[in-house]
Structures are given as C-alpha cells and as structure tokens.
Amino acid sequence: MAHKSIDNPKRDQEIKFDMKTPIVIEPATSFHGEKIPDLIFSTAPSVYGHSFLNDRSLFDRFMLASWTAPASSYGYRETTIARDTDDLLGIEIGYGGERYYELHENGSPVGRTLIENGSATVEQMKAVGRASYDTNFQIPYVPADAYYVMSLAVTEASRGKGIGAMLLNNALEEAQKAGYRTLHLDVLADNPAVEFYKRLGLTCMVESVSPQLREFDLPVEYRMVKRLR
C-alpha cells in the first residue's frame, strides 16, 4: 500500500509560517511512534480500512509494531518528521526504489510478532494479507532509480501552515542529492492532495483501478511522478 494525504490546498506563495515557533525537519526516532498510526491512516482511510478488516485497533497495533521493526516499510528509520519545540507535526516516509520490494516483504515478520505476543490472531493476519494482496494490484511498479514516498501526512491541528510542502520539498532535495532520477508516490483520486502535488511539479502518469475492488468503493489510484534530472 502506498497512499498520501496532504494538509494544505493553498498555493506556495500563500503559505505563511508562525516564525515564533520554528519548524524543524529531521530524521525520526523510535520515540515518535505515538501519533504514527493516526497520521498514516489519514492518508487513505478507505484502503487501510479495507486492508485491515475495518478493525482500526488492529491497524494501530500493526503500525506501532512496524515503527520499531528493523527494515520496515513503515519504520522510523525510513521517516523524516516535522516538529516544533514540543510536538510532532508531520511525517514523510520514503526510500529508494531499489529497497521498495524488500521492505514491503518485511510486513510478514511484523504480523508474526503480533501473533506471538497475542496482539492478533493467525486468522486476522491471514485475512489482512489477502486484502493487502488485492489492494496492491493498484500500485504500479516502482523503478530502482526512483525515490518513493510511502506516506506524507500532517496532524490535523497543524494543517494549512505549509508543513506538507516543507516535508515534500525536503524529500525532493534529498532524493536529488542521492542521485535518483525521479520521485514517485501514489495517491487516491479523491484526495485533495492531488492538486497540491501538481503545484509542486508532480504529474499523474498512471491511473490504476482493480475491478475486484470496485464493490468496496475504493477510489482510483494515481501514480504521480516528478523528474529530478
């Protein structure tokens, strides 16, 4: 799964920052996990709801376990945060395309950990695996020379302050420095973030829909791309 939500429908020149409270962009740590399930879920509630059997508690447990797991596609090691003096304001989770498939295969160990510690049943994790398998058909191929943004989200209280733009611009800059050819992300067609991404120079290259998922009213998925060189 890879879905995005962004906070700010304003144009870049309209973004205003509260200069009394500097916003810091920096790597996440394991201690930032408390708000992570809410932030990730906010990017694609319909898809995550479907994939986790409409069991929000199960989703939260899975994401918290993923946050500290080694080599996790939702782990803190792959995450950049925006924060002020006291609070986590937003996240960008991303990695190179050469690691995308390896990281996504590591969801199975997280599921086994939940089963072993009694946080999920075998039946639940098998059902999650089947549902996730189906939704992943809407995700196009991620090339090795691309940087992939897995999740971009800002807390509800912090929206409208340009924090999402700061996180995405940071990802673009770091990806370019690392030598990636393009930046990719996936976003649901009904997400207002689509227009935000267009303003930052991303183009919709693919529209994906799975006929099998139409009965669950899951929106079309857009693959959006920006060339870096």
KOLFITI-794389 format. One line per field, with one value per residue: residue number from 1; chain; x, y, z of N, C-alpha, C in turn. Coordinates in pm, whole numbers. Example, Ala and Ser with C-alpha at 12.3 -4.5 7.8 and 13.67 -1.06 7.14 Angstrom:
% residues 2
num <- c(1/2)
cadena <- c(A/A)
n_c1 <- c(1319/1285)
n_c2 <- c(-569/-225)
n_c3 <- c(780/708)
ca_c1 <- c(1230/1367)
ca_c2 <- c(-450/-106)
ca_c3 <- c(780/714)
c_c1 <- c(1320/1290)
c_c2 <- c(-330/3)
c_c3 <- c(780/787)
END
This chain:
% residues 229
num <- c(1/2/3/4/5/6/7/8/9/10/11/12/13/14/15/16/17/18/19/20/21/22/23/24/25/26/27/28/29/30/31/32/33/34/35/36/37/38/39/40/41/42/43/44/45/46/47/48/49/50/51/52/53/54/55/56/57/58/59/60/61/62/63/64/65/66/67/68/69/70/71/72/73/74/75/76/77/78/79/80/81/82/83/84/85/86/87/88/89/90/91/92/93/94/95/96/97/98/99/100/101/102/103/104/105/106/107/108/109/110/111/112/113/114/115/116/117/118/119/120/121/122/123/124/125/126/127/128/129/130/131/132/133/134/135/136/137/138/139/140/141/142/143/144/145/146/147/148/149/150/151/152/153/154/155/156/157/158/159/160/161/162/163/164/165/166/167/168/169/170/171/172/173/174/175/176/177/178/179/180/181/182/183/184/185/186/187/188/189/190/191/192/193/194/195/196/197/198/199/200/201/202/203/204/205/206/207/208/209/210/211/212/213/214/215/216/217/218/219/220/221/222/223/224/225/226/227/228/229)
cadena <- c(A/A/A/A/A/A/A/A/A/A/A/A/A/A/A/A/A/A/A/A/A/A/A/A/A/A/A/A/A/A/A/A/A/A/A/A/A/A/A/A/A/A/A/A/A/A/A/A/A/A/A/A/A/A/A/A/A/A/A/A/A/A/A/A/A/A/A/A/A/A/A/A/A/A/A/A/A/A/A/A/A/A/A/A/A/A/A/A/A/A/A/A/A/A/A/A/A/A/A/A/A/A/A/A/A/A/A/A/A/A/A/A/A/A/A/A/A/A/A/A/A/A/A/A/A/A/A/A/A/A/A/A/A/A/A/A/A/A/A/A/A/A/A/A/A/A/A/A/A/A/A/A/A/A/A/A/A/A/A/A/A/A/A/A/A/A/A/A/A/A/A/A/A/A/A/A/A/A/A/A/A/A/A/A/A/A/A/A/A/A/A/A/A/A/A/A/A/A/A/A/A/A/A/A/A/A/A/A/A/A/A/A/A/A/A/A/A/A/A/A/A/A/A/A/A/A/A/A/A)
n_c1 <- c(83/42/-15/-120/-171/-235/-196/-248/-419/-342/-169/188/296/119/155/202/413/441/661/741/752/972/994/1119/1285/1372/1540/1334/1281/1264/1101/897/658/388/189/190/18/-232/-156/-67/-297/-471/-401/-519/-793/-999/-867/-682/-865/-1008/-798/-727/-948/-1147/-1087/-980/-822/-659/-512/-372/-211/-53/87/228/396/537/672/899/1024/1297/1410/1156/875/723/876/1060/1317/1302/1183/1114/1060/848/865/781/888/784/607/521/456/424/488/713/748/976/1179/1444/1374/1511/1499/1237/1070/1190/1157/878/818/879/666/549/705/635/364/380/503/300/113/254/280/22/-132/-271/-463/-393/-576/-669/-436/-387/-613/-570/-339/-444/-627/-457/-294/-474/-532/-283/-258/-329/-110/141/453/759/1040/1395/1560/1417/1298/1076/787/627/439/290/203/25/-46/-383/-425/-215/-241/-252/-37/179/346/338/437/698/799/774/929/1175/1212/1229/1464/1657/1636/1724/1989/2084/2096/1878/1659/1390/1102/850/507/200/-144/-481/-750/-957/-851/-776/-509/-406/-413/-237/6/37/88/339/486/453/335/53/98/-6/-323/-482/-701/-873/-1095/-1203/-1204/-1392/-1640/-1605/-1596/-1352/-1140/-1000/-649/-377/-63/188/449/770/1027/1372/1615)
n_c2 <- c(-120/221/537/878/1175/1517/1835/2097/2312/2553/2781/2794/3053/3157/3041/3069/3100/3049/3232/3251/3004/2791/2549/2229/2008/1678/1355/1083/928/631/708/865/739/754/914/806/591/730/935/792/643/848/913/742/635/464/258/154/83/-119/-305/-378/-502/-337/-289/-81/-81/-304/-222/-5/-141/-293/-91/39/-168/-200/40/31/-196/-367/-278/-200/-107/93/206/388/441/498/739/1088/1367/1651/1896/2107/2291/2122/1929/1661/1724/1640/1385/1224/935/743/592/453/317/82/-53/-89/-322/-515/-405/-405/-673/-734/-704/-936/-1055/-869/-917/-1180/-1130/-991/-1196/-1377/-1233/-1213/-1005/-1021/-1255/-1564/-1602/-1341/-1210/-1355/-1284/-1009/-1017/-1129/-928/-707/-800/-794/-514/-418/-461/-231/-71/60/-51/15/177/108/332/536/755/674/794/686/757/1065/1300/1526/1644/1705/1944/2096/2162/2355/2522/2495/2284/2029/2090/2162/1914/1755/1899/1875/1598/1582/1729/1577/1334/1407/1477/1227/1106/997/941/1009/1109/925/875/746/823/852/910/1071/1234/1551/1616/1569/1800/1962/1821/1847/2121/2128/2022/1754/1494/1313/991/738/583/370/96/-163/-399/-591/-464/-269/-317/-253/15/148/415/523/489/712/727/945/1147/1304/1436/1439/1475)
n_c3 <- c(0/-69/-2/-4/191/212/368/284/83/-28/-247/-307/-265/-89/151/495/773/1124/1267/1526/1628/1539/1280/1259/1045/1043/1093/1204/1529/1734/1940/1847/1792/1883/1748/1499/1387/1351/1172/942/879/810/552/368/436/336/196/384/578/445/401/658/762/850/1112/1325/1554/1520/1296/1415/1602/1432/1290/1495/1578/1341/1330/1494/1408/1249/921/805/606/709/905/1161/1082/817/802/794/998/1078/1320/1601/1887/2085/1974/1745/1411/1149/896/665/496/327/63/-140/-465/-511/-277/-223/-268/-111/148/167/172/427/597/682/898/1097/1130/1229/1472/1607/1630/1791/2031/2111/2011/1779/1586/1412/1206/1164/1065/834/686/660/504/265/187/158/-45/-259/-279/-348/-617/-738/-729/-920/-1077/-905/-996/-971/-980/-872/-614/-360/-213/56/257/335/560/775/1101/1210/1353/1267/1005/699/724/563/616/502/246/313/401/168/-17/107/78/-202/-246/-105/-239/-493/-436/-368/-609/-745/-1022/-1049/-851/-696/-607/-467/-478/-377/-601/-511/-325/-192/-201/-450/-619/-479/-512/-786/-804/-696/-893/-970/-1185/-1297/-1396/-1420/-1396/-1182/-1136/-974/-1083/-912/-669/-684/-577/-316/-315/-346/-434/-754/-810/-827/-981/-923/-1049/-1041/-1232/-1157/-1270)
ca_c1 <- c(0/115/-118/-77/-266/-160/-274/-255/-463/-301/-53/310/319/22/189/255/465/448/805/770/769/1045/962/1241/1276/1483/1507/1252/1337/1164/1016/793/558/252/95/211/-100/-330/-105/-67/-436/-536/-365/-605/-879/-1075/-779/-633/-979/-1032/-686/-720/-1074/-1222/-1051/-881/-731/-561/-424/-283/-112/40/173/319/498/619/751/1029/1079/1406/1380/1011/832/661/961/1115/1444/1271/1090/1154/949/843/827/816/962/727/514/534/358/401/586/734/812/1017/1303/1478/1304/1588/1467/1091/1009/1246/1093/737/811/905/544/516/759/558/243/415/528/169/53/329/255/-121/-197/-353/-476/-346/-683/-669/-322/-408/-712/-501/-252/-524/-682/-346/-255/-568/-516/-153/-266/-346/16/231/592/847/1174/1508/1623/1320/1272/934/726/526/335/314/85/41/-152/-498/-409/-103/-264/-267/82/286/436/345/528/833/840/791/1046/1293/1227/1277/1604/1741/1635/1810/2127/2120/2114/1761/1614/1254/1032/719/416/65/-245/-616/-802/-1049/-776/-740/-364/-370/-384/-115/120/53/151/480/553/431/240/-11/146/-85/-446/-500/-824/-895/-1239/-1243/-1217/-1497/-1753/-1575/-1595/-1218/-1117/-887/-518/-290/83/237/593/843/1165/1472/1728)
ca_c2 <- c(0/345/639/1004/1279/1640/1923/2237/2341/2685/2791/2812/3191/3193/2972/3156/3027/3118/3242/3242/2862/2732/2411/2155/1887/1594/1212/1036/832/534/771/944/647/769/970/747/526/830/1004/703/609/965/927/660/558/359/147/91/19/-245/-397/-423/-564/-232/-301/25/-120/-395/-136/69/-233/-328/23/62/-272/-171/162/-2/-318/-343/-289/-194/-4/199/221/521/456/545/851/1224/1433/1794/1919/2234/2267/2016/1834/1607/1792/1571/1282/1174/804/717/517/429/208/-42/-118/-90/-455/-581/-352/-444/-814/-748/-694/-1067/-1069/-786/-994/-1293/-1075/-964/-1326/-1435/-1163/-1213/-883/-1055/-1398/-1613/-1577/-1198/-1172/-1414/-1202/-884/-1049/-1145/-798/-624/-855/-742/-369/-389/-465/-93/1/30/-86/121/152/115/464/634/767/651/848/591/831/1207/1340/1631/1636/1790/2076/2167/2179/2490/2602/2467/2180/1926/2137/2152/1774/1705/1965/1811/1468/1608/1771/1465/1235/1457/1465/1085/1062/934/1004/1058/1086/866/850/705/898/822/1014/1160/1305/1688/1627/1561/1935/2006/1758/1910/2252/2107/1973/1613/1465/1182/910/616/569/227/53/-306/-429/-669/-377/-170/-345/-192/160/205/507/505/526/785/730/1076/1140/1425/1413/1509/1502)
ca_c3 <- c(0/-66/-21/52/225/239/453/250/-52/-69/-334/-229/-225/13/275/599/887/1251/1290/1669/1659/1427/1244/1232/964/1088/1097/1317/1623/1780/2041/1783/1743/1935/1651/1367/1328/1306/1054/827/845/750/412/282/527/269/162/507/641/375/419/798/801/922/1254/1344/1660/1459/1216/1505/1658/1325/1258/1607/1571/1223/1354/1556/1348/1154/778/787/513/790/1021/1190/1010/682/822/827/1068/1103/1460/1663/2010/2168/1913/1611/1328/1023/861/530/496/190/42/-279/-530/-504/-149/-205/-259/8/268/172/209/571/677/738/1034/1191/1157/1316/1606/1668/1665/1902/2157/2138/1965/1663/1565/1283/1109/1132/983/702/618/625/392/144/148/111/-176/-358/-299/-408/-762/-787/-715/-1031/-1050/-855/-1051/-877/-981/-821/-471/-342/-92/100/329/367/636/876/1202/1178/1414/1205/863/650/759/469/668/400/141/366/402/32/-76/165/12/-338/-239/-63/-347/-599/-388/-367/-747/-803/-1146/-1032/-725/-721/-495/-505/-406/-422/-691/-441/-221/-231/-218/-592/-669/-410/-577/-918/-786/-666/-1012/-1000/-1293/-1291/-1506/-1429/-1319/-1159/-1069/-974/-1090/-795/-553/-706/-488/-186/-338/-334/-545/-847/-754/-919/-962/-958/-1067/-1077/-1276/-1077/-1359)
c_c1 <- c(87/20/-80/-193/-185/-254/-317/-298/-416/-183/68/326/224/54/250/298/462/595/841/795/839/1006/1091/1208/1397/1442/1424/1335/1226/1065/900/671/414/151/99/88/-203/-284/-111/-210/-504/-507/-457/-697/-953/-990/-728/-746/-1008/-922/-680/-859/-1165/-1204/-939/-780/-622/-462/-324/-175/-7/137/271/430/592/715/889/1092/1195/1359/1230/973/761/748/1018/1245/1423/1192/1162/1035/961/797/853/888/914/659/559/421/327/513/596/809/849/1151/1325/1404/1378/1561/1316/1038/1064/1176/947/719/826/784/508/576/685/430/269/440/396/100/121/301/106/-196/-283/-360/-419/-449/-687/-556/-330/-507/-652/-410/-328/-577/-573/-296/-345/-546/-384/-154/-285/-217/109/374/671/988/1284/1570/1528/1325/1122/887/610/410/382/189/122/-74/-262/-479/-302/-125/-284/-149/200/380/448/439/673/884/863/910/1176/1319/1280/1425/1696/1748/1726/1957/2175/2131/1995/1712/1477/1209/892/638/281/-35/-382/-674/-893/-982/-743/-591/-322/-332/-258/8/144/123/299/552/538/322/182/27/63/-212/-475/-632/-834/-1044/-1288/-1270/-1330/-1615/-1731/-1564/-1458/-1190/-1004/-760/-438/-144/131/388/648/984/1262/1596/1700)
c_c2 <- c(125/458/765/1094/1404/1740/2051/2261/2475/2678/2829/2956/3237/3130/3072/3070/3114/3121/3237/3097/2796/2587/2343/2031/1801/1447/1178/948/737/596/851/861/677/816/901/676/625/899/915/672/726/978/849/575/443/237/76/23/-116/-347/-455/-459/-468/-243/-202/-11/-213/-317/-64/-21/-272/-214/52/-43/-247/-55/129/-128/-283/-361/-296/-82/111/232/360/547/511/676/981/1291/1585/1812/2064/2201/2144/1902/1785/1665/1716/1472/1266/1044/772/647/497/309/77/-120/-139/-230/-535/-534/-399/-593/-834/-722/-825/-1089/-986/-860/-1111/-1247/-1048/-1094/-1384/-1366/-1148/-1090/-905/-1206/-1436/-1581/-1430/-1163/-1236/-1331/-1068/-908/-1063/-1011/-706/-670/-799/-593/-335/-401/-325/-13/-35/-3/36/94/175/254/574/638/759/706/758/662/973/1257/1444/1620/1738/1931/2160/2195/2325/2579/2574/2357/2065/1964/2129/2008/1721/1770/1909/1676/1484/1644/1655/1357/1278/1445/1321/1027/991/1014/1071/1039/1036/866/808/779/861/940/1114/1241/1447/1708/1624/1697/1992/1949/1817/2044/2240/2034/1827/1598/1327/1103/783/632/420/200/-98/-334/-505/-581/-275/-192/-287/-40/222/293/460/554/598/760/864/1077/1279/1387/1498/1544/1446)
c_c3 <- c(0/-100/53/88/255/302/387/107/-105/-166/-249/-179/-114/149/374/719/1012/1292/1438/1710/1541/1405/1200/1151/998/1085/1221/1409/1666/1877/1980/1744/1779/1831/1516/1311/1275/1178/931/784/772/601/319/367/459/241/286/583/578/406/560/853/876/1072/1282/1453/1607/1374/1305/1561/1554/1297/1371/1610/1453/1249/1409/1498/1255/1011/751/692/583/912/1040/1115/869/685/854/892/1059/1247/1496/1793/2084/2093/1776/1526/1199/995/710/543/352/182/-107/-336/-525/-375/-131/-181/-141/135/279/203/359/658/742/875/1138/1228/1250/1459/1678/1711/1789/2034/2190/2093/1841/1652/1428/1175/1068/1036/844/622/575/504/262/94/94/-25/-285/-385/-367/-560/-821/-781/-830/-984/-1002/-907/-949/-871/-938/-669/-453/-209/-54/170/354/436/741/976/1172/1232/1345/1058/825/679/668/513/568/287/188/361/260/-36/-20/100/-129/-339/-204/-172/-461/-560/-395/-508/-809/-924/-1129/-888/-760/-592/-551/-418/-462/-498/-620/-332/-268/-252/-364/-647/-606/-481/-716/-905/-756/-779/-1043/-1104/-1273/-1416/-1527/-1346/-1305/-1088/-1081/-977/-967/-674/-568/-611/-349/-196/-314/-456/-638/-778/-862/-882/-1013/-951/-1094/-1116/-1195/-1160/-1498)
END
